[in-house]
Amino acid sequence: MNLPIPLRAWFNNTFVHRVAHKCAFALAMLTCVVWSAGQVIQESDPPAPAARFHEWPSSWDGAALRPLALSDVEERFAQHFPGAIARLTDGHQTVVLREVRQPTRMLHPAVDCYRALGWRVEQIRLERDADARLWRCFVTRHDSAQKLRVCERIVDAKGATFTDTSAWYWAAASGESKGPWEAVTLARPIP
């Protein structure tokens, strides 16, 4: 198709090319911003509420477990947690179980929770138990002279273990680790 000379000159004008290029670039950037905003909105949707009727194990390492009531703070937290939370005891220690259904920043390391409640934390280290399971453990003391030994770990659906909550989060968020995940925290009084 032959264009008239004035129209052909207009299409060959470098100014017009620059304007067209900048408009195309701006449209591409706007598309990226809108898509990113959609992703943020989708990811910031409130998580599914905690399951009220989750079946928890009846024993831990051969010892029978009995349920303990969640505190008011734990109950409020559980209402927004993407999974289920239970506090249990075998008579010697408290076992906190959390089933996590999606990657979330609401799964905090126990050390952060104890510090936030005013406990002093010391002796943080990795340890293997009698069954060769790897745990992150620490000793914590409260002003009331109460002293606890706390150990925690996260296990994914395929049995991979995480002792670092941040490492778990990024593995789960990137799809390297598949859920549901079980986070276990054991707290035993130290005489």
BELNORMO-V860823 format. One record per residue. N is the residue number from 1. RES is the residue in three letters. PSI is psi as a letter, one per 30 degrees, with the letter a starting at -180 (NA if undefined). OMEGA is omega in degrees with one decimal (* if undefined). NEAR is the number of other ideal C-beta (glycine too) atoms within 8 Angstrom. Layout:
[[N/RES/PSI/OMEGA/NEAR] [N/RES/PSI/OMEGA/NEAR]]
//
This chain:
[[1/MET/k/179.0/2] [2/ASN/k/177.9/3] [3/LEU/k/174.4/7] [4/PRO/l/-174.3/6] [5/ILE/e/-179.8/6] [6/PRO/e/180.0/6] [7/LEU/e/177.4/8] [8/ARG/e/178.6/9] [9/ALA/e/179.3/8] [10/TRP/e/179.2/8] [11/PHE/f/-180.0/8] [12/ASN/f/-178.1/5] [13/ASN/k/-178.2/8] [14/THR/e/177.7/5] [15/PHE/e/179.5/6] [16/VAL/e/178.4/9] [17/HIS/e/179.6/8] [18/ARG/e/178.9/8] [19/VAL/e/179.6/8] [20/ALA/e/179.1/8] [21/HIS/e/-179.7/8] [22/LYS/e/177.0/8] [23/CYS/e/178.5/8] [24/ALA/e/178.9/8] [25/PHE/e/179.8/8] [26/ALA/e/178.3/8] [27/LEU/e/178.0/8] [28/ALA/e/178.9/8] [29/MET/e/178.3/8] [30/LEU/e/177.3/8] [31/THR/e/178.6/8] [32/CYS/e/-179.8/8] [33/VAL/e/179.5/8] [34/VAL/e/179.2/8] [35/TRP/e/179.4/8] [36/SER/e/178.5/8] [37/ALA/e/177.0/8] [38/GLY/e/178.2/8] [39/GLN/e/180.0/8] [40/VAL/e/178.6/8] [41/ILE/e/179.8/8] [42/GLN/e/-178.9/7] [43/GLU/f/-178.1/6] [44/SER/g/173.7/5] [45/ASP/k/-179.6/6] [46/PRO/k/-179.9/3] [47/PRO/l/177.6/10] [48/ALA/k/-179.7/5] [49/PRO/l/-179.3/7] [50/ALA/k/177.1/10] [51/ALA/k/-179.5/8] [52/ARG/f/-175.5/4] [53/PHE/i/178.3/4] [54/HIS/k/178.6/8] [55/GLU/j/-179.3/3] [56/TRP/l/179.5/9] [57/PRO/l/179.7/6] [58/SER/f/177.7/5] [59/SER/l/176.7/9] [60/TRP/k/-178.7/9] [61/ASP/h/175.9/6] [62/GLY/f/179.8/4] [63/ALA/k/179.6/9] [64/ALA/k/178.3/6] [65/LEU/k/170.4/13] [66/ARG/k/-175.5/8] [67/PRO/k/172.0/8] [68/LEU/k/178.7/8] [69/ALA/k/172.9/5] [70/LEU/k/174.3/10] [71/SER/l/178.2/6] [72/ASP/e/179.5/6] [73/VAL/e/179.7/6] [74/GLU/e/179.9/10] [75/GLU/e/178.1/9] [76/ARG/e/178.6/8] [77/PHE/e/-177.4/10] [78/ALA/f/-179.3/11] [79/GLN/f/-178.2/8] [80/HIS/f/-176.8/10] [81/PHE/k/-179.0/14] [82/PRO/i/-178.5/9] [83/GLY/b/-178.4/13] [84/ALA/l/-177.8/10] [85/ILE/k/176.0/13] [86/ALA/k/170.1/11] [87/ARG/k/-178.5/12] [88/LEU/l/174.8/14] [89/THR/l/173.2/11] [90/ASP/g/-179.4/13] [91/GLY/f/-179.5/5] [92/HIS/f/-177.6/6] [93/GLN/l/173.8/9] [94/THR/k/178.9/10] [95/VAL/j/176.7/13] [96/VAL/j/179.6/12] [97/LEU/k/175.8/12] [98/ARG/k/171.5/14] [99/GLU/k/-176.0/11] [100/VAL/k/-175.3/15] [101/ARG/f/-180.0/8] [102/GLN/l/176.8/10] [103/PRO/k/-177.6/7] [104/THR/k/173.5/11] [105/ARG/f/177.8/4] [106/MET/f/175.2/9] [107/LEU/j/-175.2/11] [108/HIS/l/172.1/7] [109/PRO/k/-179.4/9] [110/ALA/e/-179.2/11] [111/VAL/e/178.6/12] [112/ASP/e/-179.8/8] [113/CYS/e/180.0/9] [114/TYR/e/178.6/11] [115/ARG/e/-179.8/9] [116/ALA/f/179.3/6] [117/LEU/g/174.9/6] [118/GLY/g/178.1/6] [119/TRP/k/172.5/10] [120/ARG/k/-176.9/6] [121/VAL/k/178.5/10] [122/GLU/l/174.6/8] [123/GLN/h/178.2/6] [124/ILE/k/179.7/8] [125/ARG/l/174.5/7] [126/LEU/k/-179.8/8] [127/GLU/l/172.4/8] [128/ARG/k/178.3/7] [129/ASP/a/-177.0/8] [130/ALA/f/178.6/3] [131/ASP/g/178.6/5] [132/ALA/g/175.1/6] [133/ARG/k/-179.0/8] [134/LEU/k/-179.1/9] [135/TRP/l/166.5/13] [136/ARG/k/-175.2/13] [137/CYS/l/174.8/13] [138/PHE/l/175.0/13] [139/VAL/k/-179.0/12] [140/THR/k/-179.5/13] [141/ARG/k/176.2/10] [142/HIS/l/-179.8/10] [143/ASP/f/-179.0/4] [144/SER/g/-179.4/4] [145/ALA/g/175.5/6] [146/GLN/k/-177.3/7] [147/LYS/k/-178.9/10] [148/LEU/k/168.2/12] [149/ARG/k/-174.7/10] [150/VAL/k/176.6/15] [151/CYS/k/-178.5/11] [152/GLU/l/176.3/14] [153/ARG/l/177.1/13] [154/ILE/k/-179.0/15] [155/VAL/k/179.5/10] [156/ASP/a/-174.7/13] [157/ALA/f/-180.0/7] [158/LYS/g/178.0/6] [159/GLY/g/176.7/6] [160/ALA/k/-174.5/8] [161/THR/k/175.6/9] [162/PHE/k/174.4/13] [163/THR/f/179.7/11] [164/ASP/j/-175.7/8] [165/THR/e/180.0/10] [166/SER/e/177.8/6] [167/ALA/e/176.9/9] [168/TRP/e/-176.1/13] [169/TYR/e/-177.0/12] [170/TRP/e/176.5/8] [171/ALA/e/179.1/12] [172/ALA/e/-178.0/15] [173/ALA/e/-179.2/7] [174/SER/f/179.6/6] [175/GLY/g/177.4/6] [176/GLU/e/-179.7/5] [177/SER/k/-177.8/12] [178/LYS/k/179.7/7] [179/GLY/a/5.6/11] [180/PRO/l/-178.7/8] [181/TRP/l/175.5/13] [182/GLU/j/175.9/10] [183/ALA/k/-177.5/11] [184/VAL/k/173.9/12] [185/THR/k/178.5/11] [186/LEU/k/178.0/12] [187/ALA/j/-177.4/11] [188/ARG/k/176.5/10] [189/PRO/k/175.5/8] [190/ILE/k/-179.5/7] [191/PRO/NA/*/2]]
//
